[in-house]
Amino acid sequence: MVEYPIPRHIKEFFQLVSTNNNEYEVKGNIKCSCGSETFSIYQSNDKMIVKLICQKCNKEIIIFDAGKHGWNARRCSI
């Protein structure tokens, strides 16, 4: 069985929409646990956080948080 490249933090909301998915690329939609597929998109001013807000139940689904999912080039000096 192929392991699709779906990030763990959105796996429960991700719905596959293509039969051409593979271990490198996957196509799908996000569906809230309430069943809605309609969202507002929020991104912080510095684009460090991107999340979807369900229009039906107001649940927030974090798509990207640079502090958890990204790498930044800042260095700490010791």
TISE-204443 format. One record per atom (N, C-alpha, C): residue number from 0; residue in one letter; x, y, z. Coordinates in Angstrom, 2 decimals, decimal comma, padded with zeros to 5 digits. Example, Ala and Ser with C-alpha at 12.3 -4.5 7.8 and 13.67 -1.06 7.14 Angstrom:
<sites>
SITE seq type      px      py      pz
SITE   0    A  013,19 -005,69  007,80
SITE   0    A  012,30 -004,50  007,80
SITE   0    A  013,20 -003,30  007,80
SITE   1    S  012,85 -002,25  007,08
SITE   1    S  013,67 -001,06  007,14
SITE   1    S  012,90  000,03  007,87
</sites>
This chain:
<sites>
SITE seq type      px      py      pz
SITE   0    M  000,84 -001,19  000,00
SITE   0    M  000,00  000,00  000,00
SITE   0    M  000,89  001,25  000,00
SITE   1    V  000,54  002,22 -000,82
SITE   1    V  001,32  003,45 -000,96
SITE   1    V  001,02  004,38  000,22
SITE   2    E  002,09  004,94  000,80
SITE   2    E  001,94  005,95  001,86
SITE   2    E  001,94  007,32  001,19
SITE   3    Y  000,78  007,98  001,21
SITE   3    Y  000,65  009,28  000,55
SITE   3    Y  001,30  010,39  001,39
SITE   4    P  001,86  011,40  000,74
SITE   4    P  002,55  012,49  001,45
SITE   4    P  001,57  013,54  002,00
SITE   5    I  000,74  013,12  002,93
SITE   5    I -000,22  014,03  003,57
SITE   5    I  000,31  014,34  004,96
SITE   6    P  000,52  015,61  005,28
SITE   6    P  001,03  015,95  006,61
SITE   6    P  000,12  015,41  007,72
SITE   7    R  000,72  014,88  008,77
SITE   7    R -000,04  014,26  009,86
SITE   7    R -001,07  015,19  010,48
SITE   8    H -000,74  016,48  010,59
SITE   8    H -001,64  017,40  011,27
SITE   8    H -002,91  017,73  010,47
SITE   9    I -002,97  017,39  009,19
SITE   9    I -004,20  017,61  008,42
SITE   9    I -004,79  016,31  007,87
SITE  10    K -004,16  015,18  008,19
SITE  10    K -004,59  013,90  007,64
SITE  10    K -006,07  013,59  007,92
SITE  11    E -006,55  013,92  009,10
SITE  11    E -007,94  013,60  009,44
SITE  11    E -008,94  014,45  008,65
SITE  12    F -008,49  015,56  008,07
SITE  12    F -009,37  016,45  007,31
SITE  12    F -009,21  016,31  005,80
SITE  13    F -008,22  015,57  005,36
SITE  13    F -007,86  015,49  003,95
SITE  13    F -008,68  014,43  003,23
SITE  14    Q -009,30  014,81  002,12
SITE  14    Q -010,10  013,89  001,31
SITE  14    Q -009,44  013,77 -000,07
SITE  15    L -009,04  012,58 -000,46
SITE  15    L -008,43  012,38 -001,77
SITE  15    L -009,45  012,67 -002,87
SITE  16    V -009,00  013,32 -003,97
SITE  16    V -009,90  013,62 -005,08
SITE  16    V -009,38  013,10 -006,41
SITE  17    S -008,27  012,43 -006,42
SITE  17    S -007,69  011,95 -007,67
SITE  17    S -007,28  010,50 -007,53
SITE  18    T -007,33  009,78 -008,63
SITE  18    T -006,83  008,41 -008,63
SITE  18    T -005,38  008,34 -009,09
SITE  19    N -004,81  009,50 -009,44
SITE  19    N -003,42  009,57 -009,89
SITE  19    N -002,46  009,96 -008,78
SITE  20    N -002,82  009,73 -007,54
SITE  20    N -001,95  010,06 -006,41
SITE  20    N -000,81  009,05 -006,33
SITE  21    N  000,32  009,51 -005,78
SITE  21    N  001,46  008,61 -005,60
SITE  21    N  002,24  009,06 -004,37
SITE  22    E  003,38  008,43 -004,12
SITE  22    E  004,16  008,76 -002,92
SITE  22    E  004,82  010,12 -002,98
SITE  23    Y  004,77  010,80 -004,12
SITE  23    Y  005,38  012,13 -004,28
SITE  23    Y  004,36  013,25 -004,40
SITE  24    E  003,17  012,95 -004,85
SITE  24    E  002,15  013,98 -005,10
SITE  24    E  000,76  013,41 -004,82
SITE  25    V -000,05  014,24 -004,19
SITE  25    V -001,41  013,84 -003,88
SITE  25    V -002,33  015,04 -004,05
SITE  26    K -003,54  014,81 -004,55
SITE  26    K -004,51  015,88 -004,74
SITE  26    K -005,73  015,59 -003,88
SITE  27    G -006,23  016,64 -003,23
SITE  27    G -007,38  016,45 -002,37
SITE  27    G -007,99  017,75 -001,91
SITE  28    N -009,01  017,62 -001,11
SITE  28    N -009,72  018,75 -000,49
SITE  28    N -009,67  018,60  001,01
SITE  29    I -009,88  019,71  001,69
SITE  29    I -009,99  019,69  003,14
SITE  29    I -011,47  019,70  003,50
SITE  30    K -011,86  018,81  004,42
SITE  30    K -013,24  018,72  004,87
SITE  30    K -013,23  018,75  006,39
SITE  31    C -013,98  019,69  006,97
SITE  31    C -014,05  019,83  008,42
SITE  31    C -014,73  018,61  009,04
SITE  32    S -014,50  018,39  010,30
SITE  32    S -015,14  017,27  011,00
SITE  32    S -016,65  017,44  011,08
SITE  33    C -017,16  018,67  010,89
SITE  33    C -018,61  018,89  010,87
SITE  33    C -019,21  018,58  009,51
SITE  34    G -018,36  018,32  008,51
SITE  34    G -018,82  017,98  007,17
SITE  34    G -018,70  019,11  006,15
SITE  35    S -018,43  020,30  006,60
SITE  35    S -018,35  021,45  005,71
SITE  35    S -017,04  021,46  004,93
SITE  36    E -017,11  021,98  003,72
SITE  36    E -015,91  022,17  002,89
SITE  36    E -015,73  023,65  002,55
SITE  37    T -016,37  024,53  003,31
SITE  37    T -016,30  025,97  003,07
SITE  37    T -015,53  026,62  004,21
SITE  38    F -014,45  027,34  003,85
SITE  38    F -013,55  027,92  004,85
SITE  38    F -013,19  029,35  004,50
SITE  39    S -012,84  030,10  005,53
SITE  39    S -012,14  031,37  005,37
SITE  39    S -010,67  031,03  005,56
SITE  40    I -009,82  031,79  004,90
SITE  40    I -008,38  031,58  005,03
SITE  40    I -007,79  032,70  005,87
SITE  41    Y -007,03  032,32  006,87
SITE  41    Y -006,33  033,29  007,71
SITE  41    Y -004,83  033,07  007,53
SITE  42    Q -004,11  034,16  007,37
SITE  42    Q -002,65  034,07  007,42
SITE  42    Q -002,14  035,25  008,22
SITE  43    S -001,16  034,99  009,07
SITE  43    S -000,59  036,06  009,86
SITE  43    S  000,15  037,02  008,92
SITE  44    N  000,40  038,23  009,39
SITE  44    N  001,05  039,24  008,55
SITE  44    N  002,39  038,78  007,99
SITE  45    D  003,11  038,00  008,77
SITE  45    D  004,42  037,53  008,31
SITE  45    D  004,33  036,15  007,64
SITE  46    K  003,12  035,67  007,44
SITE  46    K  002,85  034,38  006,78
SITE  46    K  003,47  033,20  007,51
SITE  47    M  003,67  033,37  008,80
SITE  47    M  004,24  032,29  009,59
SITE  47    M  003,18  031,26  010,00
SITE  48    I  001,91  031,68  009,97
SITE  48    I  000,79  030,79  010,29
SITE  48    I -000,28  030,95  009,22
SITE  49    V -000,72  029,82  008,69
SITE  49    V -001,83  029,80  007,74
SITE  49    V -002,83  028,79  008,27
SITE  50    K -004,08  029,21  008,39
SITE  50    K -005,10  028,28  008,88
SITE  50    K -006,41  028,51  008,16
SITE  51    L -007,25  027,48  008,18
SITE  51    L -008,59  027,55  007,62
SITE  51    L -009,56  027,65  008,78
SITE  52    I -010,61  028,45  008,60
SITE  52    I -011,65  028,59  009,61
SITE  52    I -012,96  028,15  008,97
SITE  53    C -013,55  027,10  009,51
SITE  53    C -014,78  026,54  008,96
SITE  53    C -015,91  027,57  009,05
SITE  54    Q -016,62  027,74  007,95
SITE  54    Q -017,72  028,70  007,91
SITE  54    Q -018,96  028,19  008,66
SITE  55    K -019,03  026,90  008,89
SITE  55    K -020,20  026,33  009,57
SITE  55    K -020,03  026,26  011,08
SITE  56    C -018,87  025,77  011,56
SITE  56    C -018,70  025,56  013,00
SITE  56    C -017,57  026,38  013,62
SITE  57    N -016,85  027,16  012,80
SITE  57    N -015,73  028,01  013,24
SITE  57    N -014,51  027,24  013,74
SITE  58    K -014,42  025,96  013,44
SITE  58    K -013,22  025,18  013,80
SITE  58    K -012,04  025,73  013,02
SITE  59    E -010,89  025,83  013,67
SITE  59    E -009,67  026,30  013,03
SITE  59    E -008,78  025,09  012,72
SITE  60    I -008,36  025,00  011,47
SITE  60    I -007,48  023,92  011,04
SITE  60    I -006,18  024,56  010,59
SITE  61    I -005,12  024,31  011,33
SITE  61    I -003,82  024,88  010,98
SITE  61    I -003,25  024,11  009,80
SITE  62    I -002,97  024,84  008,73
SITE  62    I -002,37  024,26  007,55
SITE  62    I -000,86  024,35  007,63
SITE  63    F -000,37  025,50  008,08
SITE  63    F  001,07  025,69  008,20
SITE  63    F  001,39  026,60  009,38
SITE  64    D  002,29  026,16  010,21
SITE  64    D  002,81  026,95  011,33
SITE  64    D  004,33  026,83  011,26
SITE  65    A  004,99  027,92  010,90
SITE  65    A  006,45  027,87  010,70
SITE  65    A  007,18  027,37  011,94
SITE  66    G  006,64  027,61  013,11
SITE  66    G  007,27  027,14  014,33
SITE  66    G  007,22  025,63  014,50
SITE  67    K  006,26  024,97  013,81
SITE  67    K  006,12  023,52  013,91
SITE  67    K  006,49  022,80  012,61
SITE  68    H  006,14  023,41  011,49
SITE  68    H  006,26  022,71  010,21
SITE  68    H  007,33  023,27  009,29
SITE  69    G  007,89  024,40  009,64
SITE  69    G  008,83  025,05  008,73
SITE  69    G  010,22  025,14  009,29
SITE  70    W  011,08  025,64  008,48
SITE  70    W  012,45  025,89  008,87
SITE  70    W  012,69  027,36  008,61
SITE  71    N  013,31  028,04  009,54
SITE  71    N  013,65  029,43  009,26
SITE  71    N  015,16  029,60  009,38
SITE  72    A  015,64  030,62  008,75
SITE  72    A  017,09  030,79  008,65
SITE  72    A  017,69  031,59  009,78
SITE  73    R  016,93  031,88  010,81
SITE  73    R  017,47  032,62  011,94
SITE  73    R  018,45  031,75  012,71
SITE  74    R  019,48  032,38  013,18
SITE  74    R  020,48  031,66  013,97
SITE  74    R  020,53  032,23  015,37
SITE  75    C  020,77  031,36  016,28
SITE  75    C  020,96  031,79  017,67
SITE  75    C  022,45  031,82  017,95
SITE  76    S  022,87  032,87  018,59
SITE  76    S  024,29  032,91  018,96
SITE  76    S  024,44  032,46  020,40
SITE  77    I  025,50  031,73  020,64
SITE  77    I  025,73  031,19  021,99
SITE  77    I  026,86  031,93  022,64
</sites>
